[in-house]
Amino acid sequence: MDLVLATTNKGKVEEFQKLLQQLPVTIKTLADFPYIGDIEENGATFAENALLKAKTVAVATGQLTLADDSGLEVDYLNGAPGVYSARYAGEEKNDEANIDKLLTALDGVAEKERTACFRCAIAIVDKNGTAYQTEGICRGLIAAQRVGSGGFGYDPIFIVPQLKKTFAQLSATEKNRISHRGLANQEAVKIISSIIEGENNENCNR
């Protein structure tokens, strides 16, 4: 079965390929469907944006589709950058510029006040248009400077307190076990497995 990831973000694609590797699916991305173009993410929440993307792509492709929307919520900034995480410093969606802007906004803020969480909402829409949603949250702190060279986005400044490392210092296996996307994906895998089983049973009964 084909599963379309409603994204062109290479970092997300790599993570999802690892997270979904146990499923009997062929993973495709928006790069395989260039006619779809950009999807405007105008939802007020991560969940709304994920569902919007999943529905749009499922209708356009006729395939089982998974979409996620995720970002960073900083308590000191009243939840910002939130749904604007990818374009916090501008519509060009530049990771380095986003980090620079966030570090400037938190300049001089004490460590105990730099609490934050990564939040990920996943939406799955099957061929019949039925939608399913999951969510994962990972709490941590915002570092005063970049540490580590792995990951993408805000990973170099997001510290996991219990590990005393940023996301950018973790291996892919470590990150996927505790990350917001990894946690949301655990339930997503169960949902997709159930969808596949249902289709297989339907085909057997024909």
C-alpha positions in Angstrom: 0.0 0.0 0.0 1.2 3.5 -0.7 1.3 6.0 2.1 1.8 9.7 1.2 3.6 12.0 3.6 2.1 15.4 3.1 5.5 17.2 3.3 8.5 18.2 1.3 10.6 18.7 4.5 13.6 16.3 4.1 14.2 16.2 7.8 10.7 15.1 8.5 10.7 12.6 5.7 13.9 11.0 7.1 12.4 10.8 10.6 9.1 9.3 9.3 10.8 6.7 7.2 12.5 5.4 10.3 9.4 5.7 12.5 7.2 3.9 9.9 9.7 1.3 8.7 7.9 -1.6 10.4 4.8 -1.0 8.3 4.2 -2.7 4.9 3.9 0.6 3.0 5.6 2.4 0.2 6.3 5.9 1.3 5.7 8.8 -1.0 5.9 12.5 -0.4 4.6 15.7 -2.0 7.7 15.6 -4.2 6.0 12.7 -6.0 2.9 14.9 -6.7 4.2 18.3 -7.8 0.9 19.3 -9.2 -0.5 19.7 -5.6 1.7 22.7 -5.0 1.9 24.5 -1.7 -0.8 24.0 0.9 -1.7 27.1 2.9 -1.5 26.3 6.6 -4.0 28.7 8.0 -5.3 26.7 11.0 -5.2 28.1 14.5 -3.7 24.9 15.9 -1.2 22.2 14.9 -4.1 19.7 14.8 -6.1 21.9 12.4 -3.1 22.4 10.1 -2.3 18.7 10.0 -5.8 17.7 9.2 -6.0 20.4 6.5 -2.9 19.0 4.8 -3.9 15.4 5.1 -7.4 16.0 3.7 -6.1 18.1 0.8 -3.5 15.5 -0.2 -5.8 12.5 0.3 -8.4 14.0 -2.0 -5.7 15.0 -4.6 -4.0 11.6 -4.7 -6.7 9.1 -3.7 -4.1 7.6 -1.4 -3.8 6.9 2.3 -2.2 10.1 3.6 -0.3 11.2 6.8 0.4 14.8 7.6 1.9 16.4 10.6 2.2 19.9 11.9 4.6 20.5 14.7 6.5 23.3 16.4 8.0 24.8 19.5 6.0 26.5 22.3 8.0 28.6 24.7 6.2 29.4 28.0 8.0 32.7 28.6 6.7 33.9 25.1 3.2 32.8 25.9 3.4 29.8 23.5 5.2 31.5 20.7 6.4 30.7 18.1 3.7 28.0 18.1 2.1 27.4 14.7 4.4 30.0 13.2 7.5 28.0 14.2 8.7 27.3 10.6 8.2 31.0 9.6 9.0 32.7 12.9 11.6 34.9 11.3 9.9 35.2 7.9 8.1 33.4 5.1 11.3 32.0 3.7 11.3 29.5 6.6 15.0 29.8 7.5 16.0 27.6 10.4 19.0 29.6 11.4 17.1 32.9 11.3 14.3 31.4 13.4 16.8 30.3 16.1 18.5 33.6 16.1 15.2 35.4 16.6 14.2 33.1 19.4 17.6 33.4 21.2 17.3 37.2 21.0 13.8 37.1 22.4 15.1 35.1 25.4 18.3 37.0 25.9 18.9 37.5 29.6 16.0 35.2 30.6 17.0 32.8 33.5 17.3 29.1 32.7 14.3 28.2 35.0 12.1 30.5 32.9 13.2 29.0 29.6 10.8 26.1 29.7 9.2 25.0 26.4 7.7 22.0 24.6 7.8 20.6 21.2 4.3 19.6 20.1 3.4 17.4 17.1 -0.1 16.7 15.7 -0.5 13.9 13.2 -3.6 13.5 10.9 -4.2 10.4 8.9 -6.9 10.3 6.2 -7.7 7.0 4.4 -9.0 6.5 0.9 -12.6 6.8 2.1 -11.9 10.2 3.6 -12.1 9.0 7.2 -9.8 11.1 9.4 -7.8 10.1 12.5 -5.6 12.3 14.7 -2.9 11.8 17.3 -0.6 14.2 19.3 2.7 14.0 21.1 4.5 16.4 23.4 8.1 16.6 24.6 9.0 19.1 27.3 12.4 20.7 27.7 14.4 23.9 28.0 15.7 26.4 25.5 19.5 26.6 25.5 21.4 29.9 25.5 23.3 28.9 22.4 23.3 26.2 19.7 24.7 22.8 20.8 25.0 19.8 18.5 25.0 19.3 14.7 22.2 16.8 14.2 18.5 17.1 13.6 16.8 20.2 12.0 14.8 23.2 12.9 15.1 24.2 16.6 16.8 21.0 17.6 20.2 22.6 18.4 18.6 24.8 21.2 16.1 22.4 22.7 17.5 20.7 25.8 16.0 17.4 27.1 16.6 17.9 30.9 16.7 14.2 31.8 19.4 13.6 29.2 21.2 16.9 29.5 21.5 17.1 25.7 19.8 19.0 23.0 17.8 17.2 20.3 20.7 18.0 17.9 23.1 15.9 20.1 20.9 12.8 20.1 21.1 9.8 17.7 18.1 9.3 15.5 17.1 6.3 17.6 17.3 8.3 20.9 15.4 11.2 19.5 12.6 9.1 17.9 12.1 7.3 21.3 11.3 10.5 23.2 10.5 13.2 20.7 7.1 14.8 20.1 7.0 13.3 16.6 8.0 9.9 17.9 5.3 9.8 20.6 2.6 11.0 18.2 3.8 8.4 15.7 3.4 5.5 18.1 -0.4 5.8 18.0 -0.3 6.6 14.2 1.4 3.3 13.5 -1.5 1.5 15.3 -4.0 3.4 13.3 -2.3 2.7 9.9 -1.9 -1.0 10.8 -5.6 -1.2 11.5 -6.4 0.5 8.2 -4.2 -1.9 6.3 -5.7 -4.9 8.1 -9.2 -3.6 7.2 -8.3 -3.3 3.6 -6.7 -6.7 3.5 -9.8 -8.3 5.1 -12.0 -6.5 2.6 -10.0 -7.7 -0.3 -10.1 -11.3 1.0 -13.9 -11.2 1.2 -14.4 -10.1 -2.4 
